[in-house]
Amino acid sequence: MSNEKFASVWDAIESTPAEAENMRLRSALMIELKDYIKREGLTQAKAASVLGVTQPRISDLLRGKIDLFGLDMLVTMIAKTGQHVEMRISRAA
């Protein structure tokens, strides 16, 4: 049994630091979109209309199917909520 410690679950399960970072960003955006849908009380159909996707895509989002969403799509969806994404770059630990 290994006692190796990881900064996040993504660091533990992804092959490279770049893949882990990509997953961290995607998961943060998906969580925000899920929270927005809940906060606004949107049905899947209404959320699909607002976000410019189909209802099955909203279902995938709400079920956490992260592998089906790229950063570009998630940033576009966030923008359609009237929010914007800010980026900060820092040195890796």
Residue pairs with C-beta under 8 A, 6 or more apart in sequence:
6 12
7 93
8 20
8 24
10 19
10 20
10 21
10 23
10 24
10 27
11 17
11 20
13 20
14 20
14 23
17 92
22 71
23 66
25 71
26 66
26 69
26 70
26 71
26 74
27 66
29 69
29 71
29 74
29 75
29 77
29 78
29 85
30 61
30 64
30 66
30 69
30 74
32 78
32 83
33 51
33 61
33 74
33 77
33 78
33 81
34 61
34 62
36 81
36 83
37 47
37 58
37 62
40 47
42 50
44 55
44 58
44 59
44 62
45 55
47 58
48 54
48 55
48 57
48 58
50 80
50 81
51 58
51 77
51 80
51 81
52 76
52 77
52 80
53 77
57 68
60 68
60 69
61 69
75 85
78 84
78 85
79 85
